[in-house]
């Protein structure tokens, strides 16, 4: 009887394997029946973690709408040609991530298709992943609005208090500056690597998991989106602009961007909703916020899931993340006190995501 029951479990296991392929959580072969975990599907027919993510987005949108009503801050259509934070149009990294992924997915299937995978399966995977990209665009649109509205929602700034901590820990900043100088001596165009490292980490987080071992793909994307939703709300608790208000750092490119973005911040402070209605779309990604450091939170999150998937590119990701930690302080984007809350926020998001998505790795292997 035990053998009969074990044999009967093989068919559902194979069916779940195919279902996993379409959901982006496949294994090369069905795991043993004792280790298989069934997807928790909502009555809408979607996996439970996706339902949670969509629910979180709707709640995020409602909170953003409520703050818009309370402050009078308008939603504006983006007309920004070049992001002062990135030095390029903000849509370019998104198009590069999505377009590069689509091309790579086609090449991957032609070169080394997964067992039992057809073009219809590839199309379903692409639909799921481009759905993540679309949701990323929607979340970042609201994210930057909230970040821009910060001086209207909470006008009390804590820059003086945070800079006082920097002054007391000046020896730490000096040590980080020496590390930065040593790396910058051999790094081509070091002033461009802070913003470039962030964009690269986001793209790598998407490509590595979507095109490689998809075991942690949904974890990585859901965690990233939750971070982008929770992040701007944490900016409103004890806000600050940044230490560049008191001193310039060694990164000339960063200094130019910082002062240009501070001009936008000052205009929002002085002109309020009327200025935003007239000019907000021209400066959508030019908002400033220092506490906590979402750049450090992002680096922590991407590094964690690259480690979980045992990516061959982990050394590169560690370097980019380490550069963000150092450069964020030395180039005076962030105070020292901004970094620990950034790491803590990433840890909170990771814990929440791993719990929501725990069924995805219960019996999964390499896709």
Secondary structure as UniProt FT lines:
FT   HELIX           2..23
FT   TURN            33..35
FT   TURN            43..44
FT   HELIX           48..71
FT   TURN            84..86
FT   HELIX           91..111
FT   TURN            115..116
FT   HELIX           119..148
FT   HELIX           150..153
FT   HELIX           159..168
FT   HELIX           170..184
FT   TURN            185..186
FT   TURN            188..189
FT   HELIX           190..192
FT   HELIX           193..211
FT   HELIX           214..216
FT   HELIX           217..235
FT   TURN            236..237
FT   HELIX           243..245
FT   HELIX           252..279
FT   HELIX           280..283
FT   TURN            284..285
FT   HELIX           294..308
FT   TURN            309..310
FT   TURN            312..313
FT   HELIX           314..330
FT   TURN            331..332
FT   HELIX           336..356
FT   HELIX           358..361
//
